[in-house]
Amino acid sequence: MNQHLEPILEALAGGPPSEVSTDFMEGVWERVGDINARRERTVRSALFIGLFAVGLSAGAFTVQTPVYAQDRNYPLLNEARLSPSALLHVNR
């Protein structure tokens, strides 16, 4: 495509245009579309790399607490009866 545009651009730069081909505007819009597609790919790639880096660093720096196979011990509630009947003072 560049081989079609370069002679036309040189002719335009040299003086009054003698003859412009009919597919000139089509080539211009095709080139504009290529430039926009390249820019969108670059932005998409940058966003993907940024999200990947954030996700990887969040996963790497997350501290996990150790898990033990034992019941939890709440010193304030060890002897307390917290069933609904105990709280409402209902005797069976």
N, CA, C and O atoms as a MOPAC input file, in Angstrom:
PM7 MOZYME 1SCF
protein

 N      0.81400 1    -1.18200 1     0.00000 1
 C      0.00000 1     0.00000 1     0.00000 1
 C      0.86600 1     1.25700 1     0.00000 1
 O      0.50900 1     2.26300 1    -0.61400 1
 N      2.00300 1     1.19600 1     0.68900 1
 C      2.88000 1     2.36100 1     0.72700 1
 C      3.40700 1     2.70300 1    -0.66400 1
 O      3.65100 1     3.87100 1    -0.96700 1
 N      3.58400 1     1.68900 1    -1.50600 1
 C      4.10000 1     1.95800 1    -2.84300 1
 C      3.09200 1     2.75900 1    -3.67500 1
 O      3.48200 1     3.42700 1    -4.63300 1
 N      1.81200 1     2.70300 1    -3.32600 1
 C      0.81100 1     3.50000 1    -4.02800 1
 C      0.74700 1     4.92100 1    -3.48500 1
 O      0.50400 1     5.86300 1    -4.24100 1
 N      0.96200 1     5.08300 1    -2.19900 1
 C      0.84100 1     6.40000 1    -1.58600 1
 C      2.07300 1     7.26800 1    -1.77300 1
 O      1.95500 1     8.48500 1    -1.91900 1
 N      3.24800 1     6.66500 1    -1.77300 1
 C      4.47900 1     7.45000 1    -1.84500 1
 C      4.57300 1     8.29100 1    -3.12800 1
 O      4.88100 1     9.47900 1    -3.03800 1
 N      4.32200 1     7.72500 1    -4.31200 1
 C      4.39200 1     8.58400 1    -5.51600 1
 C      3.36400 1     9.70700 1    -5.49800 1
 O      3.63300 1    10.80600 1    -5.98300 1
 N      2.20200 1     9.43800 1    -4.94800 1
 C      1.17400 1    10.47500 1    -4.89000 1
 C      1.58700 1    11.58200 1    -3.93700 1
 O      1.41200 1    12.76400 1    -4.23400 1
 N      2.14000 1    11.19700 1    -2.78500 1
 C      2.59500 1    12.21300 1    -1.82800 1
 C      3.75600 1    13.02100 1    -2.38100 1
 O      3.83300 1    14.22700 1    -2.14700 1
 N      4.65600 1    12.38000 1    -3.10800 1
 C      5.77400 1    13.10900 1    -3.72900 1
 C      5.26600 1    14.05900 1    -4.80200 1
 O      5.77200 1    15.17300 1    -4.94400 1
 N      4.27200 1    13.62200 1    -5.55300 1
 C      3.70400 1    14.49700 1    -6.58200 1
 C      3.01200 1    15.69200 1    -5.94800 1
 O      3.10700 1    16.80800 1    -6.46000 1
 N      2.32100 1    15.47100 1    -4.84500 1
 C      1.66400 1    16.57800 1    -4.16400 1
 C      2.67000 1    17.55100 1    -3.56800 1
 O      2.42900 1    18.75800 1    -3.55000 1
 N      3.78200 1    17.04500 1    -3.08700 1
 C      4.78700 1    17.90300 1    -2.47300 1
 C      5.55000 1    18.69900 1    -3.52300 1
 O      6.03700 1    19.79100 1    -3.23100 1
 N      5.66200 1    18.17400 1    -4.73500 1
 C      6.45700 1    18.82000 1    -5.78500 1
 C      5.77100 1    19.97700 1    -6.46600 1
 O      6.46000 1    20.80600 1    -7.06000 1
 N      4.52700 1    20.08000 1    -6.42200 1
 C      3.83700 1    21.16400 1    -7.13700 1
 C      2.37300 1    20.84600 1    -7.26900 1
 O      1.82700 1    20.06200 1    -6.49200 1
 N      1.74300 1    21.43900 1    -8.23200 1
 C      0.31500 1    21.17600 1    -8.41400 1
 C      0.10400 1    19.72800 1    -8.85200 1
 O      0.85000 1    19.21100 1    -9.68400 1
 N     -0.90100 1    19.08600 1    -8.29600 1
 C     -1.11100 1    17.68600 1    -8.64200 1
 C     -1.52900 1    17.53400 1   -10.09600 1
 O     -2.43000 1    18.21300 1   -10.58800 1
 N     -0.84800 1    16.63100 1   -10.75300 1
 C     -1.19300 1    16.41000 1   -12.15500 1
 C     -2.37800 1    15.46000 1   -12.25700 1
 O     -3.35600 1    15.72500 1   -12.95700 1
 N     -2.26400 1    14.35200 1   -11.54200 1
 C     -3.35700 1    13.40100 1   -11.58900 1
 C     -3.34600 1    12.57600 1   -10.30100 1
 O     -2.32500 1    11.97900 1    -9.96100 1
 N     -4.44700 1    12.53600 1    -9.59900 1
 C     -4.56700 1    11.75800 1    -8.38300 1
 C     -5.45400 1    10.57000 1    -8.70200 1
 O     -6.53700 1    10.71200 1    -9.27000 1
 N     -4.96600 1     9.38100 1    -8.32100 1
 C     -5.74500 1     8.18900 1    -8.62600 1
 C     -7.03000 1     8.15500 1    -7.81200 1
 O     -7.15800 1     8.84400 1    -6.80000 1
 N     -7.96100 1     7.35900 1    -8.25700 1
 C     -9.26300 1     7.30300 1    -7.61200 1
 C     -9.21800 1     6.57200 1    -6.27300 1
 O    -10.08000 1     6.78600 1    -5.42100 1
 N     -8.22300 1     5.71300 1    -6.08400 1
 C     -8.16000 1     4.96300 1    -4.82500 1
 C     -7.31300 1     5.66300 1    -3.76800 1
 O     -6.94300 1     5.06100 1    -2.76000 1
 N     -7.00900 1     6.94000 1    -4.00500 1
 C     -6.18700 1     7.66500 1    -3.04300 1
 C     -6.89100 1     7.79500 1    -1.69400 1
 O     -6.30000 1     7.48500 1    -0.66000 1
 N     -8.14600 1     8.25100 1    -1.69200 1
 C     -8.87000 1     8.42600 1    -0.42600 1
 C     -9.10900 1     7.08500 1     0.25900 1
 O     -9.09200 1     6.99300 1     1.48600 1
 N     -9.32800 1     6.06300 1    -0.53400 1
 C     -9.49200 1     4.72800 1     0.05200 1
 C     -8.20800 1     4.29700 1     0.76000 1
 O     -8.26500 1     3.70200 1     1.83700 1
 N     -7.05900 1     4.59100 1     0.16800 1
 C     -5.77300 1     4.27300 1     0.78800 1
 C     -5.53100 1     5.08300 1     2.04800 1
 O     -4.97300 1     4.58400 1     3.02400 1
 N     -5.96100 1     6.34800 1     2.01600 1
 C     -5.79000 1     7.19800 1     3.20000 1
 C     -6.60800 1     6.64400 1     4.36000 1
 O     -6.10200 1     6.52500 1     5.47600 1
 N     -7.86700 1     6.30500 1     4.10300 1
 C     -8.71100 1     5.78600 1     5.17000 1
 C     -8.23700 1     4.42200 1     5.64200 1
 O     -8.37400 1     4.08700 1     6.81800 1
 N     -7.68500 1     3.64000 1     4.73400 1
 C     -7.13600 1     2.34200 1     5.14400 1
 C     -5.94200 1     2.53500 1     6.06800 1
 O     -5.77300 1     1.81500 1     7.05200 1
 N     -5.12500 1     3.51700 1     5.73200 1
 C     -3.96700 1     3.79600 1     6.58300 1
 C     -4.38800 1     4.33300 1     7.94600 1
 O     -3.79900 1     3.97000 1     8.96400 1
 N     -5.39400 1     5.18600 1     7.97300 1
 C     -5.91200 1     5.70100 1     9.24300 1
 C     -6.46700 1     4.54900 1    10.08500 1
 O     -6.25700 1     4.50000 1    11.29700 1
 N     -7.17200 1     3.62900 1     9.43800 1
 C     -7.69100 1     2.46700 1    10.15800 1
 C     -6.57900 1     1.60700 1    10.72400 1
 O     -6.68900 1     1.10900 1    11.84400 1
 N     -5.48800 1     1.42400 1     9.95000 1
 C     -4.34700 1     0.65200 1    10.45200 1
 C     -3.70000 1     1.32300 1    11.65500 1
 O     -3.31600 1     0.65300 1    12.61400 1
 N     -3.58200 1     2.63600 1    11.60400 1
 C     -2.97100 1     3.37400 1    12.71900 1
 C     -3.84200 1     3.25000 1    13.96700 1
 O     -3.32700 1     3.03500 1    15.06400 1
 N     -5.15600 1     3.38300 1    13.80700 1
 C     -6.05500 1     3.24300 1    14.95400 1
 C     -6.03700 1     1.83000 1    15.51800 1
 O     -6.06100 1     1.65000 1    16.73600 1
 N     -5.99500 1     0.82300 1    14.64600 1
 C     -5.95100 1    -0.56500 1    15.12200 1
 C     -4.66600 1    -0.82800 1    15.89600 1
 O     -4.68900 1    -1.51000 1    16.92000 1
 N     -3.55500 1    -0.29700 1    15.42100 1
 C     -2.27500 1    -0.47600 1    16.10700 1
 C     -2.30100 1     0.20200 1    17.47900 1
 O     -1.79500 1    -0.34100 1    18.46100 1
 N     -2.89700 1     1.39200 1    17.53000 1
 C     -2.98400 1     2.10700 1    18.80500 1
 C     -3.87300 1     1.35300 1    19.79300 1
 O     -3.54200 1     1.25100 1    20.97400 1
 N     -4.99900 1     0.82400 1    19.31400 1
 C     -5.89100 1     0.06300 1    20.19000 1
 C     -5.22100 1    -1.21000 1    20.69700 1
 O     -5.40300 1    -1.57700 1    21.85800 1
 N     -4.44900 1    -1.89200 1    19.84800 1
 C     -3.71900 1    -3.08400 1    20.29300 1
 C     -2.70300 1    -2.72900 1    21.35800 1
 O     -2.52400 1    -3.47200 1    22.32300 1
 N     -2.03200 1    -1.59300 1    21.18900 1
 C     -1.04800 1    -1.16100 1    22.17200 1
 C     -1.70200 1    -0.86100 1    23.51000 1
 O     -1.19000 1    -1.25500 1    24.55700 1
 N     -2.83100 1    -0.16500 1    23.48000 1
 C     -3.54000 1     0.16000 1    24.72100 1
 C     -4.04500 1    -1.10400 1    25.39300 1
 O     -3.93500 1    -1.25000 1    26.61000 1
 N     -4.60700 1    -2.03500 1    24.59400 1
 C     -5.10500 1    -3.28900 1    25.15600 1
 C     -3.97200 1    -4.09500 1    25.77800 1
 O     -4.13600 1    -4.67400 1    26.85200 1
 N     -2.82700 1    -4.13400 1    25.10800 1
 C     -1.68100 1    -4.87100 1    25.64700 1
 C     -1.18200 1    -4.24200 1    26.94000 1
 O     -0.84800 1    -4.95000 1    27.89000 1
 N     -1.13200 1    -2.91800 1    26.97900 1
 C     -0.67500 1    -2.23300 1    28.19200 1
 C     -1.63000 1    -2.49000 1    29.35300 1
 O     -1.19100 1    -2.70200 1    30.48300 1
 N     -2.93700 1    -2.47300 1    29.08000 1
 C     -3.90100 1    -2.75900 1    30.14400 1
 C     -3.78000 1    -4.19200 1    30.63100 1
 O     -3.86200 1    -4.44800 1    31.83200 1
 N     -3.58500 1    -5.13200 1    29.70800 1
 C     -3.42900 1    -6.52700 1    30.10800 1
 C     -2.18000 1    -6.71100 1    30.96100 1
 O     -2.22000 1    -7.39900 1    31.98100 1
 N     -1.09000 1    -6.11000 1    30.55800 1
 C      0.16100 1    -6.22700 1    31.32400 1
 C     -0.01100 1    -5.60000 1    32.70700 1
 O      0.47000 1    -6.14300 1    33.70200 1
 N     -0.69700 1    -4.45400 1    32.76900 1
 C     -0.92900 1    -3.81100 1    34.06700 1
 C     -1.79000 1    -4.66100 1    34.97900 1
 O     -1.47100 1    -4.81900 1    36.15800 1
 N     -2.87900 1    -5.21200 1    34.45300 1
 C     -3.73600 1    -6.06400 1    35.26800 1
 C     -3.02600 1    -7.34300 1    35.68500 1
 O     -3.20800 1    -7.82100 1    36.80500 1
 N     -2.22500 1    -7.89400 1    34.79700 1
 C     -1.47000 1    -9.09500 1    35.12200 1
 C     -0.47500 1    -8.81900 1    36.25000 1
 O     -0.33400 1    -9.62200 1    37.17200 1
 N      0.21600 1    -7.67200 1    36.17000 1
 C      1.18000 1    -7.32000 1    37.21100 1
 C      0.49100 1    -7.08100 1    38.55000 1
 O      0.99900 1    -7.49700 1    39.59100 1
 N     -0.64900 1    -6.42100 1    38.53200 1
 C     -1.38500 1    -6.17300 1    39.78100 1
 C     -1.86700 1    -7.48500 1    40.38000 1
 O     -1.74200 1    -7.70500 1    41.58400 1
 N     -2.41900 1    -8.36000 1    39.54100 1
 C     -2.90400 1    -9.65300 1    40.03300 1
 C     -1.79100 1   -10.51700 1    40.56300 1
 O     -1.94500 1   -11.17400 1    41.59200 1
 N     -0.66600 1   -10.52400 1    39.86800 1
 C      0.46700 1   -11.33300 1    40.30900 1
 C      1.04700 1   -10.80500 1    41.61100 1
 O      1.38500 1   -11.58400 1    42.50200 1
 N      1.16300 1    -9.49500 1    41.72800 1
 C      1.71900 1    -8.93900 1    42.96300 1
 C      0.74300 1    -9.09900 1    44.12300 1
 O      1.16300 1    -9.32000 1    45.25800 1
 N     -0.55100 1    -8.99000 1    43.85000 1
 C     -1.53200 1    -9.17800 1    44.92400 1
 C     -1.50900 1   -10.62000 1    45.41100 1
 O     -1.63100 1   -10.86500 1    46.61100 1
 N     -1.35800 1   -11.56100 1    44.51700 1
 C     -1.28900 1   -12.96300 1    44.91700 1
 C      0.01300 1   -13.29700 1    45.62000 1
 O      0.03700 1   -14.11700 1    46.53800 1
 N      1.10500 1   -12.65900 1    45.18900 1
 C      2.40700 1   -12.97400 1    45.78000 1
 C      2.55900 1   -12.36800 1    47.17100 1
 O      3.21000 1   -12.95200 1    48.03800 1
 N      1.96000 1   -11.19800 1    47.38600 1
 C      2.14900 1   -10.51100 1    48.65300 1
 C      1.00900 1   -10.73300 1    49.63800 1
 O      0.97100 1   -10.08700 1    50.68500 1
 N      0.09800 1   -11.61700 1    49.33300 1
 C     -0.98300 1   -11.92700 1    50.25700 1
 C     -0.46000 1   -12.87900 1    51.31600 1
 O      0.06200 1   -13.95000 1    51.00600 1
 N     -0.60400 1   -12.48100 1    52.55400 1
 C     -0.11700 1   -13.30500 1    53.65600 1
 C     -1.25900 1   -14.19700 1    54.11500 1
 O     -2.35900 1   -13.72000 1    54.39300 1
 N     -0.99500 1   -15.47100 1    54.19000 1
 C     -2.02000 1   -16.40200 1    54.64400 1
 C     -1.72900 1   -16.77100 1    56.09700 1
 O     -0.59400 1   -17.07000 1    56.46600 1
 N     -2.77100 1   -16.74300 1    56.90000 1
 C     -2.60500 1   -17.10000 1    58.30200 1
 C     -2.57300 1   -18.61500 1    58.43300 1
 O     -3.23100 1   -19.31700 1    57.66500 1
 N     -1.82700 1   -19.11800 1    59.38100 1
 C     -1.76600 1   -20.56800 1    59.53900 1
 C     -3.09800 1   -21.12600 1    60.04800 1
 O     -3.80900 1   -20.47200 1    60.81000 1
 N     -3.41300 1   -22.31800 1    59.62100 1
 C     -4.66100 1   -22.97200 1    60.01400 1
 C     -4.31600 1   -24.16600 1    60.87800 1
 O     -3.45900 1   -24.97600 1    60.52400 1
 N     -4.99600 1   -24.27200 1    62.02400 1
 C     -4.74800 1   -25.37300 1    62.94000 1
 C     -6.01900 1   -26.21200 1    63.06700 1
 O     -7.12700 1   -25.68100 1    63.00000 1
 N     -5.85700 1   -27.49800 1    63.24700 1
 C     -6.99800 1   -28.40500 1    63.36900 1
 C     -7.41200 1   -28.52100 1    64.83000 1
 O     -7.19100 1   -29.55000 1    65.46900 1
 N     -8.00800 1   -27.46700 1    65.34700 1
 C     -8.50900 1   -27.48400 1    66.70900 1
 C     -9.66700 1   -26.50200 1    66.81600 1
 O     -9.81400 1   -25.59700 1    65.99400 1
 N    -10.46400 1   -26.69200 1    67.81900 1
 C    -11.61000 1   -25.80200 1    68.01100 1
 C    -11.12800 1   -24.42800 1    68.43000 1
 O    -10.08400 1   -24.27200 1    69.06300 1
 N    -11.91900 1   -23.44500 1    68.05700 1
 C    -11.57900 1   -22.08600 1    68.48700 1
 C    -11.91600 1   -21.94300 1    69.97000 1
 O    -12.89000 1   -22.50500 1    70.47000 1
 N    -11.10900 1   -21.20500 1    70.62000 1
 C    -11.28300 1   -21.01900 1    72.04600 1
 C    -11.58700 1   -19.55100 1    72.31300 1
 O    -10.74800 1   -18.68200 1    72.07500 1
 N    -12.78500 1   -19.28300 1    72.80500 1
 C    -13.16400 1   -17.93500 1    73.17000 1
 C    -13.24100 1   -17.86700 1    74.69000 1
 O    -14.19000 1   -18.38400 1    75.27900 1
 N    -12.27700 1   -17.24900 1    75.32500 1
 C    -12.24400 1   -17.26800 1    76.79000 1
 C    -13.46900 1   -16.62100 1    77.45000 1
 O    -13.84900 1   -17.03800 1    78.54400 1
 N    -14.07600 1   -15.65300 1    76.84400 1
 C    -15.22700 1   -14.99300 1    77.46000 1
 C    -16.49900 1   -15.82600 1    77.34100 1
 O    -17.41800 1   -15.67100 1    78.14600 1
 N    -16.55900 1   -16.69500 1    76.35800 1
 C    -17.78800 1   -17.42700 1    76.10400 1
 C    -17.67900 1   -18.91400 1    76.41000 1
 O    -18.55200 1   -19.68200 1    76.00500 1
 N    -16.65500 1   -19.33400 1    77.09700 1
 C    -16.46700 1   -20.75600 1    77.35500 1
 C    -17.61700 1   -21.35900 1    78.14800 1
 O    -18.11600 1   -22.42700 1    77.79400 1
 N    -18.03300 1   -20.71000 1    79.18700 1
 C    -19.04200 1   -21.26700 1    80.08500 1
 C    -20.43400 1   -20.72800 1    79.79300 1
 O    -21.40300 1   -21.16300 1    80.41500 1
 N    -20.54900 1   -19.82900 1    78.89900 1
 C    -21.85000 1   -19.22500 1    78.63500 1
 C    -22.69300 1   -20.14600 1    77.77300 1
 O    -22.21100 1   -20.77100 1    76.82800 1
 N    -23.96200 1   -20.20900 1    78.12900 1
 C    -24.90000 1   -20.97000 1    77.31200 1
 C    -25.62700 1   -19.96500 1    76.42800 1
 O    -26.34100 1   -19.09000 1    76.91800 1
 N    -25.43700 1   -20.10300 1    75.12200 1
 C    -25.99100 1   -19.11900 1    74.20900 1
 C    -27.13000 1   -19.66900 1    73.36500 1
 O    -27.45100 1   -19.10500 1    72.31900 1
 N    -27.73400 1   -20.74300 1    73.79700 1
 C    -28.87900 1   -21.25700 1    73.05500 1
 C    -30.06900 1   -20.33300 1    73.28800 1
 O    -30.10300 1   -19.61800 1    74.28900 1
 N    -31.03900 1   -20.33500 1    72.38900 1
 C    -32.19100 1   -19.44900 1    72.56400 1
 C    -32.95000 1   -19.72100 1    73.86100 1
 O    -33.42400 1   -18.78500 1    74.50500 1
 N    -33.07000 1   -20.99100 1    74.25100 1
 C    -33.79900 1   -21.26400 1    75.49100 1
 C    -33.04100 1   -20.75900 1    76.71300 1
 O    -33.66400 1   -20.33300 1    77.68500 1
 N    -31.74200 1   -20.79700 1    76.68600 1
 C    -30.94900 1   -20.28000 1    77.79700 1
 C    -31.02700 1   -18.76900 1    77.86400 1
 O    -31.08600 1   -18.18700 1    78.94700 1
 N    -31.02700 1   -18.13900 1    76.70700 1
 C    -31.09600 1   -16.67800 1    76.69300 1
 C    -32.47600 1   -16.18100 1    77.11800 1
 O    -32.58200 1   -15.09800 1    77.69100 1
 N    -33.52900 1   -16.94400 1    76.85100 1
 C    -34.87900 1   -16.53900 1    77.23200 1
 C    -35.27900 1   -17.09000 1    78.59300 1
 O    -36.40300 1   -16.87900 1    79.04800 1
 N    -34.36800 1   -17.78600 1    79.23500 1
 C    -34.59900 1   -18.38300 1    80.55800 1
 C    -35.79300 1   -19.34100 1    80.53000 1
 O    -36.65500 1   -19.30800 1    81.40800 1
 N    -35.82400 1   -20.17100 1    79.53100 1
 C    -36.88800 1   -21.17000 1    79.40600 1
 C    -36.34700 1   -22.49200 1    79.92200 1
 O    -35.29400 1   -22.95200 1    79.48100 1
 N    -37.05300 1   -23.09300 1    80.84100 1
 C    -36.64300 1   -24.40200 1    81.34900 1
 C    -37.45200 1   -25.48800 1    80.66100 1
 O    -38.62600 1   -25.29900 1    80.34300 1
 N    -36.82500 1   -26.59800 1    80.44100 1
 C    -37.54200 1   -27.71800 1    79.82300 1
 C    -38.22200 1   -28.53400 1    80.84200 1
 O    -38.87700 1   -29.52100 1    80.50700 1

